[in-house]
Amino acid sequence: MLSNGYIEHPAKLLSSGQVVLFRAPSNEIRQERTGVHAKVGIFLETDGKQMLLEVHTFNVSRLEERIRLANAAHKALDAISADEYSSAQLRHDLSIYCSRLWNDSLTALLPTLIPGDSMGEPLRFLIKPYIIDGGGTIIFAPPGKGKSYTAMLMAVSVDAGNTHLFEVSRAKVLLINLERPPNTISRRLGCVNTALGEDPARPLTIMNARGKSLRDIEGVVKRAVEEQGIEAVFLDSISRAGHGDLTENRPVNQIMDTMNSICPSWFAIAHTPRQDESHVYGSIYFEAASDIVIQMLYDQEDEHLGVGLKVVKGNDMGKQPVLALRYDFDQDGLVSANKASLRDFAGLKTQTMSPADEMLAFLRHEAGRADAEELARVIGKSRNYVSQILSNDPRFIKLPKQGRTVPWAAAGKDDV
C-alpha cells in the first residue's frame, strides 16, 4: 500500500493492539542489474506511533539478507509479542512483502485520465527564466570561469528573496559543496552576501562534503531536505556524482534520477569537454533529463569578469535573451556583482553568435575567404563540424580549389 511516499504493509496485528508493519520509502526502491534494492524497515506501531525494530538497505531478492533483517527485528520484540509472532512467520511475511515491493512501488505510475487545461497555471520560476519551481537546471562552462560564484549568487538570491540580479521567488535553499575546501566557503558566502547587498553574516544552509560523492551523501541529503524543509538544492558539482563514467548513459541516468529524487527543484554545475565549450561534458542524457540548460559565457578583463547566461534548452518556454552580469574582484574575492550589457564585454557579444554566424562574420569582416581547417580553428570546433555547416548553409559559397585546399566565402545577396 502506497502511503505518503512509503510502501507500507501491516504484517501482524498483535493481541496487545500493536501492529508489526513493513515500510520502504518509494524513492529508495530501485531496479539494479542484480535485482531490486530497497531500504526496508520493520516497525512496531502503537496508537499510530511507530517504533523502529530494524532497518536495512539490501537486494530484496536475496534470502540471506531478508533472514538477517527479520531475525534482527524479531529479537527487538518483547517476549510476549515474540511468542505470538514467530520468527519463521515474520521471515515468511517479509519475503512476500519483498516479492511485491517493486510492482507496488509502480502503482503511483499507473495511467489516469487527465483533462487538458489551456488556462492552467503558468510556469512558476524560482529564478526567471533559469530555475523552474519543480524542475532541474544544469549550468555549464569550463573550470575557473565563475560557475561556483554564479551558483552561490543564485542560491542566496532565492534563499533571501533578493532581486538585485534576478527575478526570484523566495524558497529555502540547500547548497551542496563537493568541490571546495570547507574553510573557504564561509568567506565566499560573505563576499556573495555583500555583493547582493545582504548582511555579510547572513547564513545559508550548506553541506560541505569535499572528498565525498553525491552517491555517498544521498541519504543524508534527503534527510536534510525532509527535516529542514528545503525547497531547492544547488549542487557544486555534478562531476562529483560518483555513479560512474559520465560519458556513459546508464550512470548519467542514475545521476539525474538521484537529483530528481533528492528535491523537485534543483540546480547543478557541470563542466565542458576540453576541446568544445558548447555543451556539457558527458552523455547527452544530462541535457535530455534537465528542464533548463544554461551555457555560461565569460569574458575576463583584468579584475572584471563578464558573465553571460544563455539558455540553450528550456522546456515549455520560448527563446530567452542572454543576461549579462559583471563581477568585480579584489585579492580577497568577489567585491560586487551587477547587471551589465553585452556591449560592455566584447567577448560575450561574440560568444552569443552561433558557430555559423561566427564563421560568417569572420569571412565578411576579416578574412574574405578561408578553408574549413582555418574556420575550425577560428571557432574552436572540429573540421568535420565546420564542413557540415559549409555544405548545408546557403550563406556560404565554395570557391575554386587552390592547390589541395578548398576556400569558402560569404555569399552575396544574389548568391543566397
Secondary structure, DSSP 8 states (H G I E B T S, - for coil): -EETTEEEEEEEE-TTS-EEEEEEEGGG-EEETTEEEEEEEEEEEETTEEEEEEEEEEETT-HHHHHHHHHHHHHTS-HHHHHHS-HHHHHHHHHHHHHHHHHHHTGGGS-------TT-----EEEETTEETT-EEEEE--TTSSHHHHHHHHHHHHHHT--SSSEE----EEEEESSS-HHHHHHHHHHHHHHTTS-TT---EEEE-TT--HHHHHHHHHHHHHHHT--EEEEE-GGG--SS-TTSHHHHHHHHHHHHHH-SSEEEEE---TT-TTS-SS-THHHHT-SEEEEEEEEEETTEEEEEEEEEEETT------EEEEEEEETTEEEEEEE--GGG-HHHHHHTS-HHHHHHHHIIIIIS-EEHHHHHHHHT--HHHHHHHHHH-TTEEE---BTTB-EEEE--TTT-
